[in-house]
């Protein structure tokens, strides 16, 4: 039964108490929804903040990694370029510091990089072994510098106490490729002839054409690369590249007009004959290899037809008169009848010091020989390790009359052909060390004397135009 004040079919006014309860119920439902949204927004903001911090940290770490990698590569290249200097480690560290690396976190190691893969895997890295490690090949020499960095980098996630600092590492190795004999000629290549036993040791021989040799030649720890594409990548030695070499260093320049006045020259025949001297005397006439006068024919180097009258105007240069570190360029100009003869006025058999640390360049043919070919007391000794190497450059031809000429670390670079004729001599060459890069052919012929032993790898090449290369550091699993 309805209350008296309520009529059927009419809306009934709620009791004020009921109205208040309804309002509270509706408000509570709205507040619950607002709380859920707030919690969701807070969670999403937290995730977004963490993601942003992670992205920022990742980008920072990658940026530091790239910066460190570029810096250690620059330091390794500088160190390899300073292998002939007193302290390649100090050189690498100086470049590392100049590029903003934390020096205390930098490790520099000098060692051997096996660019030709002749030794298999080493203990830590496949192709690099540091000096002093047990698996360092005893027949090799240091030709590379490795730079490694490990640095704990703070991140936004780690906080000011670096509780979660990330270790960023970068490593690089740079090496100087050591060539033994290289002929860039694509027609003749390298020809090794003669009747005397000759043994090449420890190195690599490259040719743009064939490598031909007789049965008197043997190879110990030597890789032969005929028809090698490696020779195509080398820059030729011509007047243009020679000019760049001259511009890069402090070089003394002289020519034929300076002869007789410069203290490094000598005149075996006295003032009356300042420019000419009989190289060999056969039947009362001056004779020499005629290939030095105009052109070089490797096919004649090993035969009697290689001998003929001397027609070139010969200028003697005594490298022993020069101080260590001297760089000298003989400029023949446009003359085609000029020949430089490298020989010593006063022989330097041991225990006298060898001629060392000299770079000689010429734009004419060069002959290297001893004053006499049959007496050990008249022997000539050139070269050494590291910065004590001797470099002989010619845009034309270089020929070595090897009897009583001993090379203990000599690099020959020629824009033409290169030849060695071994005939006579008072003893065998058991410790010769020399490397050759020729744009033309290489012809080596030994016909008399004792056994020859020619070491191809004696030290990193210190003379230009060698440029250190970056190698691959692959960790042995």
C-alpha positions in Angstrom: 0.0 0.0 0.0 1.4 3.3 -1.0 1.9 6.1 1.4 -0.9 8.6 1.5 1.2 11.3 -0.2 2.1 9.1 -3.2 -0.2 8.8 -6.1 -0.1 5.9 -8.5 1.7 6.6 -11.8 3.7 9.6 -10.5 7.4 9.7 -9.9 8.2 9.6 -6.3 10.6 12.0 -4.8 13.6 10.3 -3.2 14.3 10.6 0.4 17.2 13.0 0.8 19.3 10.3 2.4 18.8 8.1 -0.6 19.8 11.0 -2.9 23.1 11.5 -1.1 23.9 7.9 -1.3 23.3 7.9 -5.0 25.6 10.9 -5.5 28.4 9.2 -3.5 28.1 6.1 -5.5 28.4 7.9 -8.8 31.4 9.9 -7.6 33.1 6.8 -6.4 32.8 5.2 -9.8 34.2 8.3 -11.5 37.2 8.4 -9.1 38.0 4.8 -9.7 38.2 5.5 -13.4 40.5 8.5 -12.8 42.8 6.4 -10.6 43.2 3.7 -13.2 44.1 6.3 -15.8 46.7 8.0 -13.6 48.3 4.7 -12.8 48.4 3.7 -16.5 49.9 7.1 -17.4 52.5 6.8 -14.7 53.5 3.4 -15.9 53.7 4.5 -19.6 55.7 7.5 -18.6 58.1 5.3 -16.7 58.6 3.0 -19.6 59.0 5.9 -22.0 61.6 7.5 -19.7 63.6 4.2 -19.5 63.4 3.7 -23.2 64.6 7.3 -23.8 67.5 6.8 -21.4 68.4 3.5 -23.1 68.3 5.1 -26.5 70.4 8.0 -25.4 72.9 5.7 -23.6 73.1 3.4 -26.6 73.7 6.3 -29.0 76.3 7.7 -26.7 78.1 4.4 -26.4 78.1 3.8 -30.1 79.4 7.3 -30.7 82.2 6.7 -28.2 82.9 3.3 -29.7 83.3 4.9 -33.2 85.5 7.7 -31.8 87.7 5.3 -29.9 88.0 3.0 -32.9 89.0 5.9 -35.2 91.5 7.0 -32.6 93.2 3.6 -32.0 93.4 3.1 -35.8 95.2 6.5 -36.1 97.5 5.6 -33.3 98.3 2.1 -34.8 99.1 3.6 -38.2 101.3 6.3 -36.6 103.1 3.6 -34.5 103.7 1.4 -37.6 105.0 4.4 -39.5 107.4 4.9 -36.6 108.7 1.3 -36.5 112.1 2.7 -37.8 112.1 5.4 -35.1 113.5 5.0 -31.6 110.1 4.3 -29.9 107.1 3.4 -31.9 105.1 2.7 -28.7 105.6 6.3 -27.6 104.6 7.5 -31.0 101.4 5.5 -30.9 100.6 6.7 -27.4 101.2 10.3 -28.3 98.7 10.1 -31.2 96.2 8.3 -28.9 96.4 11.1 -26.4 96.1 13.7 -29.1 92.8 12.1 -30.2 91.4 12.3 -26.7 91.9 8.7 -25.6 92.4 8.0 -21.9 96.1 7.1 -22.0 95.9 4.9 -18.9 93.4 2.7 -20.7 95.5 2.3 -23.8 97.8 -0.7 -24.5 100.3 -0.6 -27.3 102.1 -3.7 -28.5 104.8 -4.1 -31.2 104.8 -7.4 -33.0 104.5 -9.3 -36.3 101.5 -9.3 -38.6 101.3 -12.2 -41.0 99.8 -10.5 -44.0 100.6 -13.5 -46.2 99.1 -16.1 -43.8 102.3 -18.2 -43.9 102.3 -19.2 -40.2 98.7 -20.3 -39.5 96.9 -19.0 -36.4 98.8 -17.5 -33.5 97.8 -17.9 -29.9 95.5 -14.9 -29.3 94.9 -13.5 -32.8 95.0 -15.3 -36.1 97.5 -13.1 -37.8 99.1 -10.9 -35.1 101.6 -12.0 -32.4 103.2 -9.5 -30.0 107.0 -9.5 -29.6 108.1 -11.7 -26.7 105.2 -14.2 -26.9 106.1 -17.8 -27.1 104.6 -18.3 -30.6 106.5 -15.4 -32.2 108.2 -16.8 -35.3 111.9 -16.6 -34.7 112.7 -15.8 -38.4 110.4 -12.8 -38.5 110.9 -9.2 -37.4 108.5 -6.6 -36.0 106.4 -5.1 -38.7 103.2 -4.1 -36.9 101.8 -2.1 -34.0 98.6 -3.1 -32.2 96.7 -0.5 -30.1 93.9 -1.6 -27.7 91.6 0.4 -25.5 89.2 -0.6 -22.7 87.4 2.2 -20.9 84.5 2.1 -18.5 82.0 4.6 -19.7 79.3 6.1 -17.4 75.7 6.1 -18.6 72.5 7.7 -17.5 71.4 4.4 -16.1 74.5 3.9 -14.1 74.1 7.0 -12.1 76.8 9.3 -10.6 78.4 6.4 -8.8 79.0 4.5 -12.1 77.5 1.4 -10.6 76.5 0.1 -14.0 79.3 1.6 -16.2 79.7 0.0 -19.6 83.1 -1.2 -20.8 83.8 0.1 -24.3 86.6 -1.6 -26.2 88.4 -0.8 -29.4 91.4 -2.5 -31.1 93.4 -1.9 -34.2 96.6 -3.2 -35.8 98.6 -1.5 -38.6 101.5 -3.2 -40.4 104.1 -2.5 -43.0 104.1 -5.1 -45.8 107.5 -6.6 -46.3 108.2 -7.4 -49.9 111.2 -9.6 -50.9 111.4 -9.3 -54.7 108.7 -7.6 -56.7 108.6 -7.1 -60.5 105.6 -5.2 -61.8 106.6 -6.1 -65.3 103.8 -8.1 -67.1 106.0 -9.4 -69.9 109.3 -10.7 -68.5 108.7 -10.9 -64.8 111.6 -12.4 -62.7 114.4 -14.6 -64.1 116.9 -16.3 -61.7 119.9 -17.8 -63.5 123.5 -18.9 -63.0 125.6 -21.8 -61.9 126.2 -20.9 -58.2 123.9 -22.2 -55.5 121.6 -19.4 -54.3 119.2 -19.7 -51.4 116.5 -17.1 -50.8 115.1 -17.0 -47.2 112.1 -15.7 -45.3 109.9 -13.5 -47.6 107.7 -13.3 -50.6 108.4 -12.9 -54.3 105.8 -11.3 -56.5 105.8 -10.9 -60.2 103.3 -9.5 -62.7 104.5 -12.2 -65.1 106.3 -15.5 -64.6 108.9 -16.4 -62.0 111.6 -18.5 -63.8 114.6 -20.0 -62.0 117.2 -22.7 -62.5 117.9 -25.7 -60.3 120.6 -23.9 -58.5 118.1 -21.7 -56.7 116.3 -22.9 -53.5 113.7 -21.2 -51.3 113.4 -21.5 -47.5 110.2 -20.0 -46.0 109.6 -18.1 -49.2 106.2 -17.7 -51.0 106.3 -17.3 -54.8 103.4 -15.3 -56.4 103.7 -15.3 -60.2 101.2 -13.2 -62.1 100.2 -11.6 -58.9 97.5 -8.8 -58.8 99.3 -7.4 -55.8 101.7 -5.7 -58.2 98.9 -3.8 -59.9 98.1 -1.9 -56.7 101.6 -0.5 -56.4 102.4 3.1 -57.5 105.0 3.3 -60.2 108.3 5.2 -59.6 108.5 7.9 -62.2 109.4 11.5 -62.4 106.0 12.5 -60.9 106.2 10.2 -57.9 109.8 11.0 -57.4 108.9 14.7 -57.1 106.5 13.9 -54.4 109.1 11.9 -52.5 111.5 14.9 -52.8 108.9 17.3 -51.6 108.1 15.2 -48.5 111.6 15.2 -47.0 114.6 17.5 -46.6 116.7 16.3 -49.6 120.0 17.5 -50.8 120.0 18.0 -54.6 123.0 18.0 -56.9 123.8 17.2 -60.5 126.7 16.7 -62.9 127.8 20.4 -62.6 128.5 19.8 -58.8 131.0 17.1 -59.4 134.5 17.7 -58.2 133.3 20.3 -55.6 131.0 18.4 -53.4 132.8 16.6 -50.5 130.9 13.3 -50.9 132.5 12.5 -54.2 135.9 11.1 -55.0 138.1 10.8 -58.0 140.2 7.6 -58.3 142.2 9.0 -61.2 143.0 12.4 -59.8 142.1 15.9 -60.9 142.9 15.4 -64.5 140.1 12.9 -65.0 137.2 14.1 -62.7 134.3 12.2 -64.3 135.5 9.0 -65.9 137.1 5.9 -64.5 137.5 2.3 -66.0 135.0 0.0 -64.4 136.7 -3.1 -65.6 139.8 -3.5 -67.6 139.8 -6.2 -70.3 142.5 -6.1 -72.9 143.4 -2.6 -71.9 139.9 -1.1 -72.6 137.4 0.1 -70.0 134.4 -2.3 -70.0 131.2 -2.4 -68.1 127.6 -3.6 -68.4 126.5 -1.6 -71.5 122.9 -1.9 -70.3 123.6 0.9 -67.9 124.4 3.4 -70.7 121.0 3.6 -72.3 118.6 0.7 -71.8 118.5 -2.5 -69.8 118.1 -5.9 -71.5 117.6 -8.5 -68.9 118.1 -11.3 -71.4 121.7 -10.3 -71.8 122.7 -9.9 -68.2 123.7 -13.5 -67.8 125.7 -13.8 -71.0 129.0 -12.5 -72.3 127.2 -10.2 -74.7 126.3 -8.1 -71.7 129.8 -6.7 -71.8 130.7 -3.9 -74.0 132.5 -0.5 -74.2 131.6 2.1 -71.6 129.8 4.9 -73.3 128.0 6.7 -70.4 129.6 9.5 -68.5 130.1 8.0 -65.0 129.8 10.0 -61.7 131.0 8.3 -58.6 129.3 8.7 -55.3 130.8 7.5 -52.0 127.9 7.0 -49.6 130.3 6.5 -46.6 131.0 10.3 -46.7 127.4 11.0 -45.7 125.9 11.3 -42.2 123.2 8.9 -41.0 119.8 10.2 -42.1 121.1 11.9 -45.2 118.8 12.0 -48.3 120.5 12.8 -51.6 119.0 13.2 -55.0 121.3 13.2 -58.1 119.5 15.1 -60.9 120.8 14.2 -64.3 118.2 16.5 -66.0 117.4 15.5 -69.5 120.7 13.9 -70.2 120.7 10.3 -71.4 124.4 9.7 -71.2 124.8 9.9 -67.4 125.5 7.0 -65.1 125.9 7.1 -61.3 128.3 4.6 -59.8 127.9 3.9 -56.1 131.2 2.7 -54.7 133.5 3.3 -51.7 136.8 5.0 -52.0 137.9 3.3 -48.8 136.6 -0.2 -48.4 134.9 -1.0 -45.0 135.3 -4.7 -44.3 134.4 -5.8 -40.7 135.0 -4.7 -38.1 134.6 -1.3 -39.8 131.0 0.0 -39.7 128.8 -0.5 -42.7 127.3 2.4 -44.6 123.9 3.0 -42.9 120.9 5.2 -42.7 121.3 6.7 -46.2 118.7 7.3 -48.9 119.9 7.9 -52.4 117.7 8.8 -55.4 118.5 9.4 -59.0 116.7 9.9 -62.4 119.4 8.1 -64.3 120.8 4.5 -64.3 122.7 3.4 -61.2 125.5 0.8 -60.8 126.5 -0.4 -57.3 129.8 -2.1 -57.1 133.1 -2.6 -55.2 136.4 -1.1 -56.3 137.9 -4.6 -56.6 136.1 -7.9 -57.0 138.5 -10.5 -55.7 139.9 -9.3 -52.3 137.9 -9.3 -49.1 140.0 -6.3 -47.9 138.3 -4.2 -50.6 134.7 -5.3 -49.8 131.9 -2.8 -49.4 129.2 -3.2 -46.8 125.8 -1.4 -46.7 122.7 -1.3 -44.6 121.3 -2.4 -41.4 118.1 -2.9 -39.4 115.3 -0.3 -38.9 116.4 3.3 -39.5 119.9 2.0 -40.5 118.6 0.7 -43.8 120.0 2.0 -47.0 117.5 3.0 -49.8 118.6 3.2 -53.4 116.1 4.7 -55.8 116.2 5.2 -59.6 113.5 6.1 -62.1 115.6 4.2 -64.6 117.7 1.0 -64.1 119.7 -0.3 -61.1 122.4 -3.0 -61.5 124.4 -4.5 -58.7 127.8 -6.0 -59.5 127.6 -8.1 -56.4 131.2 -9.4 -56.1 132.5 -8.0 -52.8 129.3 -5.9 -52.3 127.5 -7.0 -49.1 124.0 -5.8 -48.3 123.0 -6.0 -44.7 119.6 -4.3 -45.1 119.3 -2.5 -48.4 116.1 -1.6 -50.2 116.2 -1.1 -54.0 113.4 0.7 -55.9 113.5 1.3 -59.6 111.2 2.6 -62.2 112.9 0.5 -64.8 114.6 -2.9 -64.5 116.8 -4.4 -61.8 119.7 -6.7 -62.2 122.3 -8.5 -60.2 125.4 -10.0 -61.7 127.5 -12.2 -59.4 130.9 -13.0 -60.7 134.1 -13.5 -58.7 134.3 -12.4 -55.1 136.5 -13.5 -52.3 133.8 -15.3 -50.3 130.2 -16.4 -50.3 127.4 -14.0 -49.2 125.9 -15.8 -46.3 124.0 -13.0 -44.7 123.0 -10.6 -47.5 119.6 -9.0 -46.8 117.9 -6.9 -49.5 114.5 -6.3 -51.0 113.7 -5.0 -54.4 110.6 -3.5 -56.1 111.1 -2.9 -59.8 108.5 -1.5 -62.2 110.3 -3.5 -64.9 111.9 -6.9 -65.0 114.3 -8.5 -62.4 117.2 -10.5 -63.6 119.6 -12.2 -61.1 122.6 -14.2 -62.3 125.4 -15.7 -60.3 128.2 -17.4 -62.4 131.2 -17.9 -60.1 132.1 -17.7 -56.5 130.7 -19.4 -53.5 127.2 -20.2 -52.3 124.9 -17.2 -51.9 122.3 -16.8 -49.1 119.9 -13.9 -49.6 117.5 -12.9 -46.8 114.4 -11.2 -48.1 113.0 -10.0 -44.8 115.3 -8.0 -42.6 113.2 -5.2 -41.1 110.2 -3.1 -41.9 110.9 -1.0 -44.9 111.7 2.4 -43.6 112.2 4.3 -46.8 109.3 5.9 -48.8 106.9 5.3 -50.4 105.8 2.7 -47.9 102.5 3.4 -46.1 101.3 1.4 -43.1 98.1 -0.6 -43.7 95.4 -1.5 -41.3 95.1 -5.2 -40.7 92.4 -7.5 -39.4 92.4 -8.5 -35.7 90.5 -11.8 -35.5 90.5 -13.5 -32.1 91.3 -17.2 -32.2 88.3 -19.1 -30.8 
